[in-house]
Amino acid sequence: MLRKCTLLFLLCIGLYSAANGQVIDSVSIYIPYGTDTTCPGIQLTFTAVQSNDTFSTTQYKWYTDNVFTGVLIDTFYTTALVDGDSVYCEILYTNSLGVLDSFKSNVIIVHRSNTIPPRVLISLTTGSNPGCGATPLTFTAYPVNGGTSPTYQWMVNSAPLTGEDSITITRYFNAGDTVSCMMVSNSPCASPTDTAYSSLVPIIHDSLTATDSIYANRNPICFGTLDTFNAIVYAPGLSGYSIAWYVDTSSFPSAVGPMFITDSLHDGSKVYCVLTDPEPCVVNHTTVSNVITITSIPLQSPSLSVLLTEGANPGCLDSAVTFTGTYSNFGTAPDLTWFVNGVATATNTATFTHVYNNGDLMTFQVATTDNGCYYTDTVNSPAVILIRDSTPVAPLISLIGDLLVANNAGSYTWYYNGNIIPGAIGQTYHPLVLGYYYAIRDSANCPSAPSNTLYISLVGVDNINHGENVKIYPNPTTGIIDFDFGSNAATLKMDIYNIYGQGMLHEDIDNTSHYEADLSYLPEGNYFIVLKDADGSKETFKIQIKK
């Protein structure tokens, strides 16, 4: 009952596997040639072969007349079988679903007999027949019911050959000879005789023709690239033949085999090979293959360039920059890729807009895709280094005395009526004509937005008479400043402004050649002193308070 349940389970599993598209393992068994009918008591060897050896945990089970023999390997040896017995093998294995599965092999019926006529077959195992007389031939005998140690005698034209008593014979034969073999069996059931003769094999000599043809791996080819040629050769002389390769009329002595590799081809080159076979029975000892005319396509030189089309470099961190790539000789539909610091950032566009960090590297790459002929398939532009600075705050300018003053120290560009004033690059500027003035603060690489615009409506006021002689010191100062007007007494109005144009101090200097002002209450920074005399002339001086 247990065995029936197991077989039913395995049958169900097999159906489930097949229904779910699983690969089913199978097994077949065989016995050696000539042992399908044997004497009683002779050992028989059965071998099992799986159809799929990738399944795991395979187990073999051999059965005779449906009875398990206890043998669990892939080979079954036995002397106990009698005529009519049956043998098969069953395999158990775990399939790809992880489920136990099984398969039963073909069944072999054993034939036993007390009288089995011996037989011997012969076959040509080396050489050709028909063939060339200059080539040795090898024949091999295959006994049937020859017993454990049969004896052999080879014959030519039915006459025994002295010394040719092994299972094989190798020699030169004449045209018209017949080859045969006699075997004497030592099998106990060889009857009615122990002697068997093979059939006669006639030897045929023929005049043979050597042939060769060639084919190219690629044609057309790109100029200067490698190409491989292969020869298909029939040479009856076997190892005695040779092959020489030619391009046009030039030979290549180093190329002597059936394969020829070269990069020396040009458009119109003619490639062929010459086969030489010295075999005596070969009609054509030298034969020329077909000729392949090469089409060599000239190489194109891809090129590209990159141009900054919007934005500036050097420039500001928060400002986008646009580059445009121009390329030629890349064939149809090349791949376009823009890289930032080696990372692909944009593809399939010739224009690339990006906001960069300082020190970023930008590269443009174009790659061919049409399998054309090029000196190089991929070209990269030289890397562009992006130099970026933070954008300065827009300055505030004030008119202090006769000076236009920006609120922060630094480098500036001054503008008059929208045009750059050449050489005006300091924090202050003395306007000389009526009009609109503004300034832009310059960092190393990034300009600010424009300052406020001031309209200057009064110019041409002279400097005070004492401007060239007055000395203001110390500068920088901790708070006390001295005015020295030399030998001339001065009567002036003094106004002190901060860089925003706010008045900090207003005093009168009355008929004195020396004056002292106390600015110690003011914070550190830059200030402007405006001295004005009675007729309106004025002079502006810059001082620094540093405590």
C-alpha positions in Angstrom: 0.0 0.0 0.0 2.8 2.4 0.9 4.5 1.8 -2.5 1.3 2.5 -4.4 0.8 5.7 -2.5 4.3 6.8 -3.3 3.9 6.1 -7.0 0.6 8.0 -7.0 2.2 10.9 -5.3 5.1 11.0 -7.8 2.6 10.7 -10.7 0.7 13.7 -9.4 3.9 15.7 -8.9 5.0 14.9 -12.5 1.6 16.1 -13.8 1.9 19.3 -11.7 5.4 20.0 -13.1 4.4 19.5 -16.7 1.3 21.7 -16.3 3.4 24.5 -14.9 5.9 24.4 -17.8 8.7 22.8 -15.8 11.5 21.0 -17.6 11.1 17.3 -16.9 14.2 15.2 -16.5 14.3 11.8 -18.2 16.5 8.7 -18.4 17.3 6.1 -21.0 19.3 2.9 -20.6 21.5 0.9 -23.1 23.8 -2.1 -23.2 27.0 -2.3 -25.3 26.8 -3.2 -29.0 26.6 -6.9 -29.7 25.3 -7.9 -26.2 21.6 -7.8 -27.0 21.8 -11.6 -27.3 24.3 -13.5 -25.1 25.1 -16.8 -23.6 23.5 -17.8 -20.3 25.5 -16.6 -17.3 27.5 -13.9 -19.2 27.7 -10.6 -17.3 25.7 -7.8 -18.8 26.3 -4.1 -18.3 23.4 -1.7 -18.3 24.1 2.1 -18.3 21.6 4.9 -17.5 21.9 8.4 -19.1 19.9 11.4 -17.8 18.6 13.9 -20.3 19.2 16.8 -17.9 22.0 16.6 -15.4 21.2 20.0 -13.7 18.7 18.5 -11.3 19.9 17.9 -7.8 19.8 14.8 -5.5 19.3 12.4 -8.4 18.8 8.7 -7.3 18.8 5.7 -9.6 16.8 2.6 -8.9 17.2 -0.5 -11.2 14.4 -3.1 -11.7 14.4 -6.5 -13.3 10.9 -7.9 -14.1 9.5 -5.0 -12.1 11.4 -6.0 -8.9 13.8 -3.5 -7.3 17.3 -4.9 -7.4 18.8 -2.7 -4.7 21.2 -1.0 -7.1 21.2 2.8 -6.7 24.0 4.0 -9.1 23.9 4.8 -12.8 25.4 1.4 -13.9 23.9 -2.1 -13.3 26.0 -5.3 -13.7 24.4 -8.7 -13.6 25.0 -12.4 -14.6 21.7 -13.6 -13.2 19.3 -12.7 -16.0 17.6 -15.3 -18.2 16.0 -15.2 -21.6 13.0 -12.9 -21.6 13.8 -10.9 -18.4 13.2 -7.2 -18.5 15.3 -4.4 -17.2 14.6 -0.7 -16.6 15.8 2.2 -14.5 13.8 4.8 -12.5 15.3 8.1 -11.4 14.1 10.2 -8.5 15.2 13.8 -8.4 14.2 17.2 -7.0 13.0 19.4 -9.8 13.3 23.2 -10.2 10.2 23.8 -8.1 12.0 22.0 -5.2 9.5 19.1 -5.4 10.3 15.4 -5.6 9.9 14.1 -9.2 10.5 10.8 -11.0 10.9 9.2 -14.5 11.0 5.6 -15.8 13.4 4.6 -18.6 12.9 2.5 -21.6 12.7 -1.3 -21.0 15.3 -3.7 -22.4 14.3 -7.4 -22.9 17.2 -9.8 -22.3 17.8 -12.5 -24.8 19.8 -15.6 -23.8 20.7 -18.6 -26.1 22.9 -21.7 -25.9 23.7 -21.4 -29.6 24.6 -18.0 -30.9 26.6 -17.8 -34.2 29.6 -15.4 -33.8 29.8 -12.4 -36.2 32.5 -9.8 -37.0 32.0 -6.4 -38.6 34.8 -4.2 -39.9 34.8 -0.5 -40.5 37.3 2.1 -41.9 38.3 4.3 -38.9 41.2 6.4 -40.4 41.5 7.6 -44.0 39.1 7.7 -46.9 37.8 5.1 -49.3 37.6 6.0 -52.1 40.8 7.7 -51.5 44.4 8.3 -52.4 46.8 5.3 -52.7 49.5 7.3 -51.0 47.5 7.5 -47.7 47.4 4.6 -45.2 44.1 3.3 -44.1 43.0 1.9 -40.8 40.3 -0.8 -40.3 38.8 -1.9 -37.0 37.0 -5.1 -36.2 33.8 -5.2 -34.1 33.0 -8.7 -32.7 29.6 -10.1 -31.8 29.6 -13.0 -29.4 33.3 -13.1 -29.7 33.7 -14.2 -26.1 36.2 -12.7 -23.7 39.3 -13.0 -25.9 38.6 -13.6 -29.6 41.4 -13.9 -32.1 41.7 -12.1 -35.4 43.3 -12.7 -38.8 43.2 -9.9 -41.4 43.1 -10.8 -45.1 43.7 -9.0 -48.3 42.1 -10.6 -51.4 41.0 -13.4 -49.0 44.7 -14.2 -48.3 45.9 -14.0 -44.7 48.4 -11.3 -43.9 51.3 -12.5 -41.8 51.4 -10.7 -38.4 48.1 -8.9 -38.9 46.2 -10.5 -35.9 45.1 -7.6 -33.8 41.7 -5.9 -33.6 42.9 -3.2 -36.1 45.0 -3.1 -39.2 46.8 -0.1 -40.7 48.6 -0.2 -44.1 48.8 1.0 -47.6 46.4 -0.9 -50.0 46.4 -1.2 -53.8 43.5 -0.2 -55.9 41.1 -3.2 -56.3 42.2 -4.9 -53.1 39.6 -6.4 -50.9 40.0 -6.2 -47.1 38.3 -8.7 -44.7 38.8 -10.2 -41.2 38.4 -13.6 -39.8 37.5 -13.9 -36.1 37.6 -17.0 -33.9 35.3 -16.7 -30.8 36.0 -18.2 -27.4 32.4 -17.7 -26.3 30.9 -20.9 -24.7 27.8 -20.6 -26.8 29.4 -20.0 -30.2 27.6 -22.4 -32.4 27.4 -24.1 -34.9 31.0 -22.8 -35.4 33.3 -20.5 -33.5 34.7 -18.9 -36.7 33.2 -15.8 -38.4 34.2 -13.8 -41.5 33.5 -10.2 -42.1 32.2 -8.9 -45.4 34.8 -7.9 -48.1 35.5 -4.2 -48.4 36.9 -3.2 -51.9 39.7 -0.5 -52.0 39.1 2.2 -54.5 41.8 4.7 -55.6 40.7 7.9 -57.2 42.4 11.0 -58.5 41.5 13.8 -56.0 41.1 17.5 -56.5 42.2 20.0 -53.8 40.0 23.0 -53.4 40.1 26.2 -51.4 37.8 29.2 -51.0 38.0 32.2 -48.8 35.6 34.6 -47.1 36.1 38.0 -45.3 34.8 38.8 -41.9 34.1 42.3 -43.0 33.8 44.0 -46.4 33.5 47.0 -46.8 36.0 48.0 -44.1 37.2 51.3 -42.6 40.6 52.3 -43.9 43.5 51.1 -41.7 41.4 48.7 -39.6 42.0 45.0 -39.2 40.1 42.5 -41.3 40.2 38.7 -41.0 40.0 36.2 -43.9 39.3 32.5 -43.5 40.1 29.7 -46.0 37.9 26.6 -46.4 40.3 24.0 -47.6 39.9 20.4 -48.9 43.4 19.0 -49.2 43.6 15.2 -49.6 47.3 15.4 -48.5 46.0 16.2 -45.0 49.0 17.7 -43.0 51.2 17.9 -46.1 49.6 20.9 -47.7 50.5 24.6 -47.3 48.6 27.9 -47.7 50.1 31.2 -48.9 48.2 34.5 -48.7 48.4 37.4 -51.1 47.2 41.0 -51.3 47.3 42.1 -54.9 50.6 40.5 -55.9 52.4 40.8 -52.6 52.7 37.7 -50.4 52.7 37.6 -46.6 55.2 34.9 -45.6 54.1 35.0 -42.0 50.6 34.0 -42.9 50.7 30.3 -43.6 47.5 28.9 -42.0 43.8 29.0 -42.9 43.4 32.4 -41.2 44.8 35.7 -42.4 44.6 39.0 -40.4 45.8 42.3 -41.9 45.4 46.1 -41.6 47.3 46.7 -44.8 44.3 47.0 -47.1 43.2 49.9 -49.3 40.2 50.5 -51.5 40.4 48.0 -54.4 42.8 45.6 -52.7 42.5 42.0 -54.0 42.9 39.2 -51.4 43.3 35.5 -52.2 45.2 32.5 -51.1 47.1 29.7 -52.9 46.8 26.1 -51.7 49.7 23.7 -52.4 49.2 20.0 -51.9 52.0 17.6 -52.9 49.9 14.5 -52.5 50.7 12.2 -55.5 47.1 11.4 -56.3 46.0 15.1 -56.2 45.2 16.3 -59.7 45.9 20.0 -59.0 48.9 20.4 -56.7 48.4 24.2 -56.7 45.1 25.9 -56.7 44.1 29.6 -56.3 41.1 30.6 -54.2 38.4 33.0 -55.2 39.5 36.7 -55.1 37.9 39.2 -52.7 38.0 42.8 -53.8 38.0 45.1 -50.8 36.0 48.3 -50.5 37.9 50.5 -48.0 36.0 53.6 -46.8 38.1 56.7 -45.9 38.2 57.8 -42.3 36.5 61.0 -41.3 37.9 63.4 -38.8 35.3 64.4 -36.2 35.7 67.8 -34.6 33.9 70.0 -32.1 34.2 73.3 -30.4 32.4 75.0 -27.5 31.4 78.7 -27.3 30.0 80.7 -24.4 26.8 82.2 -25.8 25.1 83.7 -22.7 26.3 84.8 -19.3 29.9 85.4 -18.3 32.9 83.5 -17.2 34.3 84.7 -14.8 30.9 85.5 -13.4 28.5 85.4 -10.5 27.5 82.2 -8.6 23.8 82.8 -9.1 24.0 83.5 -12.8 23.3 80.9 -15.4 25.8 80.3 -18.2 25.0 79.0 -21.6 27.4 77.1 -23.8 26.7 76.1 -27.4 28.6 73.2 -29.0 29.4 73.0 -32.7 30.4 69.7 -34.2 31.1 68.1 -37.6 31.9 64.8 -39.3 30.1 62.6 -36.7 27.7 60.9 -39.1 24.0 60.7 -38.5 22.3 61.1 -35.1 25.5 61.3 -32.8 25.1 61.2 -29.1 25.6 64.6 -27.4 26.5 64.7 -23.7 27.4 67.6 -21.4 29.4 66.8 -18.3 29.9 68.8 -15.1 32.8 67.5 -13.0 32.6 64.3 -15.0 28.9 63.7 -14.4 26.6 63.5 -17.4 24.2 66.4 -16.8 22.4 67.0 -20.2 22.1 64.9 -23.3 20.9 65.2 -26.9 21.2 69.0 -27.1 23.8 71.3 -28.6 23.0 74.1 -26.1 23.5 73.7 -22.4 22.4 76.2 -19.7 23.6 75.6 -16.1 24.3 77.4 -12.8 27.8 76.5 -11.8 29.8 76.5 -8.6 33.3 78.1 -8.5 35.8 75.6 -9.9 33.3 73.4 -11.8 34.6 71.7 -14.9 32.4 71.6 -18.0 33.0 69.3 -20.9 31.1 68.6 -24.1 31.2 65.1 -25.7 30.0 63.9 -29.1 30.0 60.2 -30.0 29.2 58.5 -33.3 26.3 56.0 -33.4 26.1 55.0 -37.1 29.1 52.5 -37.2 30.7 54.7 -39.9 34.4 55.1 -40.4 36.1 57.7 -38.2 39.6 58.3 -36.8 37.9 58.3 -33.4 34.4 57.5 -32.4 34.2 59.9 -29.5 35.6 63.4 -29.1 35.6 65.5 -25.9 36.0 69.3 -25.8 38.8 70.8 -23.6 37.4 71.2 -20.1 36.2 74.8 -19.3 36.9 75.9 -15.7 34.0 78.0 -14.3 35.2 80.9 -12.1 32.4 82.2 -10.0 32.1 84.7 -7.1 29.3 85.8 -4.8 27.4 88.8 -6.1 28.3 92.0 -4.2 25.5 94.1 -2.7 24.6 97.0 -4.9 26.4 100.1 -3.6 24.8 103.3 -2.4 26.4 106.6 -3.6 26.2 110.0 -2.1 27.5 113.5 -3.1 29.7 114.7 -0.3 31.0 118.1 -1.0 32.3 117.9 -4.5 32.8 114.1 -4.4 30.6 111.2 -5.3 31.2 108.6 -2.6 30.3 104.9 -2.5 29.3 103.5 0.8 31.8 100.6 0.9 35.5 100.4 0.2 36.4 98.4 -2.8 36.9 98.6 -6.6 34.3 100.3 -8.6 33.3 101.2 -12.2 31.8 104.6 -12.5 29.3 105.5 -15.2 28.2 108.9 -16.7 25.0 109.0 -18.6 25.2 105.2 -19.0 28.7 105.1 -20.3 31.8 103.9 -18.4 34.1 106.6 -17.2 37.6 105.5 -18.1 40.0 105.2 -15.2 37.3 105.9 -12.6 37.7 102.8 -10.4 38.0 104.1 -6.8 35.4 104.4 -4.0 35.1 108.2 -4.8 34.8 110.2 -8.0 34.9 113.9 -8.6 32.2 114.8 -11.3 33.3 117.3 -13.9 30.2 117.7 -16.0 26.5 117.9 -15.5 24.6 114.6 -15.9 23.6 111.2 -14.3 26.1 109.2 -12.4 26.0 105.7 -10.9 28.6 103.0 -9.9 28.9 99.3 -9.9 31.0 97.5 -7.3 33.5 95.0 -8.7 34.5 91.8 -6.9 37.3 89.7 -8.5 35.0 88.2 -11.0 31.4 89.3 -10.4 30.0 92.9 -10.6 27.1 94.1 -8.4 23.9 95.5 -9.6 24.1 99.3 -10.3 23.9 101.7 -7.5 21.3 104.5 -7.1 21.7 107.2 -9.8 22.5 110.8 -8.8 22.0 113.8 -11.1 24.8 116.4 -10.7 23.4 119.8 -11.5 26.2 122.1 -10.2 29.8 121.7 -11.2 32.7 124.0 -11.8 33.0 125.2 -8.2 36.6 126.1 -7.5 38.7 124.5 -4.8 39.4 126.6 -1.8 42.5 128.7 -1.9 43.9 126.8 1.1 43.3 123.3 -0.4 46.9 122.9 -1.7 48.5 124.1 1.6 46.3 122.6 4.3 47.6 119.6 6.2 45.2 117.3 8.0 46.8 114.9 10.4 47.1 112.3 11.8 45.3 110.1 9.3 44.3 107.5 10.4 43.4 109.0 13.7 42.0 107.8 17.0 39.7 110.8 17.2 41.7 114.1 17.3 42.6 115.7 14.0 44.6 118.8 13.4 44.3 121.3 10.5 47.4 123.2 9.6 46.9 126.1 7.1 50.6 127.2 7.2 51.3 130.9 7.3 47.9 132.0 6.1 45.0 132.3 8.5 41.8 130.6 7.2 38.2 131.4 7.7 36.2 128.3 6.6 33.1 126.2 7.3 34.0 122.6 8.2 31.5 119.7 7.6 32.2 116.1 8.4 30.1 113.3 6.7 30.0 109.5 7.0 30.1 107.4 3.8 26.3 107.5 3.6 26.4 111.3 3.3 25.1 111.9 6.8 26.5 115.0 8.6 28.4 114.1 11.7 29.9 117.5 12.6 29.6 121.1 11.5 32.0 123.8 12.8 33.4 127.1 11.8 37.1 127.8 11.5 37.6 131.6 12.1 40.8 133.4 11.0 43.3 130.8 12.3 46.3 129.0 10.8 45.7 126.0 13.1 42.6 124.2 14.2 41.9 121.0 16.2 38.7 118.9 15.9 37.6 116.2 18.3 36.0 113.2 16.5 36.6 110.7 19.3 32.9 110.2 19.8 32.5 108.8 16.3 32.8 105.1 15.6 35.6 103.6 13.6 35.3 104.0 9.9 35.9 106.3 6.9 34.7 109.9 6.9 34.8 112.9 4.6 35.8 116.4 5.6 34.4 119.2 3.4 36.0 122.7 3.8 34.2 125.6 2.2 35.2 129.2 2.1 33.0 132.3 1.8 32.9 132.5 -2.0 31.6 128.9 -2.3 34.9 127.2 -3.2 35.3 123.8 -1.4 37.6 120.9 -1.0 36.9 117.3 0.2 39.3 115.2 2.2 39.0 111.5 3.3 40.0 110.5 6.8 39.9 107.2 8.7 39.1 106.9 12.4 40.8 103.8 13.8 40.8 103.2 17.6 
